[in-house]
């Protein structure tokens, strides 16, 4: 099976978080057909051990949302901006985030003998990555698979924290001026957002994002309740404790329950061996490498926190299309991504 065939097969196989088993089976078959030992661990991750000079790892799961899997031709400006060229694109959920990087890593692992892991539930709980760092020995280096564009290396991600605010008030006629629970919840949200407002760039700021709101008269009619689930993105230098303390100062009534699966931010040096190997791979493929800082969060945060080895993130695909209804990947860029990862692994593998 060629790398493109593997990509098509994986994109065609639904793998929403919690339902990755069929796609995991595709990966196991791919490695076994190449003569590599591969299996599913207790978390549902695909494990294909090899040369631990570098661990190539990406996530199997995608967000929900069906997109018909198809190949289309499109026009794109030339790099010099002096005309247009025809490109071939593969459409489908996960083609960018992160099935494209996943397939490229699997192909590079087979080509070089590098260790590989395809992990589950990155889009929800990161249970696969959490299990991986507890269950295996530390590799010499990690390349985490997320879309960076084929000619860029991602060095930084913000951290992640979730808090759920709840409040209840006694029921009363709506003509009374005293605030009810819904008003308290709205006011709390505004205070918290104001507490973190600043003029810093997004990557260097705490982002407050309410993602779920529920409120109204309780079933027994005796109280009004409200609940706000809120996600926080943390820049390097800010801890979960910092955010919890700031939110406590904003919480005059009600209470906040914090998740216990926070993810720390990460910002790594561009001078590590893994970043250098990726840049060399990009140059060998004809690119001019760039460095990125992402405003989201990835499993790279967990690997960098758990292991004392160099970590960088790389993968073909335009991250502007992550989770989008028109998610698609340029197949020529995918091919370049395979080449970059193959060169990177060849430089880092020890045998």
ABEGO torsion letter per residue (X at the ends): XBAAAAAAAAAABBABBGAAAAAAAAAAAAAAAAGBBBBBBAAGBBBBBBBAABBBBBBABBBBEBBBBBBBBBBBBBAAGAEBBBBBBBBEBGAAOAAAAAAAAAAAAAAAGBBBBBBBGAABAGAAAAAAAAABBBBABBBBBBBAEAABBBABBBBBBBBBBBBBBBBBBAABABBBAAAAAAAAAAAAAAAABBABBAAABBBBBBABBBBEBBAAGABBBBBBBBBBBBBBGBBAAAAAAAAAAABABEBBBBBAABBBBBBBBAABAAAAAAAAAAAAAGBBBBBBBBABBBAAAAAAAABBBBBBBBEBEBAAABGBAABBBBAAAAAAAAAAAAAAAAAABAX
